Amino acid sequence: MGHKFDARAVPAQIEAEMERLVVYADAQERKVTELQTALDARVVIEQAVGILSERFVLPVAEAFEVLRAAARNSRREVRIVAEELRASRKTPLAISDVLPPSADALPGSVVELHGEALRCPRCGTLVNH
């Protein structure tokens, strides 16, 4: 006996396959969004590490560890602390608190606030000249 063809089964199979493809496409879209978010965060973090490395004459690996320690101590994401550093010429207190004693700010990294008042980027102390 031959196999009978059921014309009603074909649309059901197509519908099931379409549903499977929609679920797969949704999962891929979520993955792309997650990867883009991670890439964006990495760019911000790398820029902040570069800022720390230059500002405090630190090796890149040590600058990254300073950023991580600052995030951990302030109970914030590394990306958030990195964005804060990037957004201001003043070193955030969370970072100043974890800088190694050997980290010296470059002379040009002191930021002028109001007229004669300057703020040390490492500790945030006002310095009059």
N, C-alpha and C positions, 0 to 999 in steps of 0.2 A: 504494500500500500504506500502510496506517495504522501508526501508532507503537504498538508493543506495550508494555503496562504490565507491569513486573516488580515483583511484590509484595515480593520479597526485597530489592530496592534501597531501598525506603522506610525500613525499620528501620536499614539501614546509613547512610543519609543523616542520619537523626535522631541516631544514635549519633555520627557525625562532627561534627554541629552541636553536640551536647551537650558533646563534648570541647573544641571550639573555645570554647564559652561558659565552661567550667570554667577553661581557660587564661586567658581574658580576665578572669574574676572574680578569679583569683589575682593577676594583674598589677595589677588595680585595688586589691586589698587591700594589696599591697606599697607601692603609690604612696601610699595613704592613711596607712599607717604611717610612711613617710618624711616626708610632709608634716607629720604630727602631731609627729614628733620635731624637725623643723626649727622648727615653731611654738613648741614648748616651749623649745628652745634660745634662740630669739629673745627670748622673755619674760625668761628669766634674764639674757641679755646686756643687754637694755634696762634692767632693774632695776639691774644692776651699773654701767652707764653713768650712771644717775641718781645712784647712791651716790657715784661718783667726782666727778661734776659738783658735787654739793652739798658733799661733804667737802673738796674742794680748790678750790672756786670756779672750775671750768673750764667753758668752753663745751661743749655736748653733743658736738659733732664732735671736739673735742680729747680729751674723756674717752674716747670710743670709740677714738681712735688710741692712747691710753695703754693701754687694755685689749688692743688688738691687738698692740702692741709687747711688752707683758708676756707674752702667749701665745707670740709668736714667739721671744722671748729665752729663755723657759723650755721651749721645744719642747713646748708643750701646746696643746690646743684652746682657743679663746677661751671656749667654754662652760665648760670646766673651771676656768679662771682666774676667770670670772664667778661660778661657784658658790662658789668658795673665798672670794671677796670678800663675797658675800652671806651666807655662813654665819657670818662673824665680824665683830666690830666693829673688829678690828685689820686694818689694810691689809696684804695679803700682800707679802712682800719682792719678789716678781717685779714687782709694780706699783710699789712704792716706788723700785725701781731705774730705772724709766723715766719717772718724773714729771718734767715740765719744771721748771726752776729757779724759774719764776714761780708754781708751784703752792704755795699756802699752805693748810695744814689749818685748818679752822675751830677756834676755841678749844674748843668743846664736843666735838670729836671725839677728844680725848685720852682713852684708856681706862685706868681704874684697874685695876691688877693685884692687888697684895697690900698692904693698908694704905697706906703712904706712897708706894709705888712706882707710877709711871705710865709708860706706854709711848707714845711718839709714833707716831701712826698712819702717818706718812709714812715714817720711817726705822726704826722699831722700837726706837729708843734708849730705855733706861730713864731717867726723869727723876724726881728727888726734889724734893719741894716743902717 
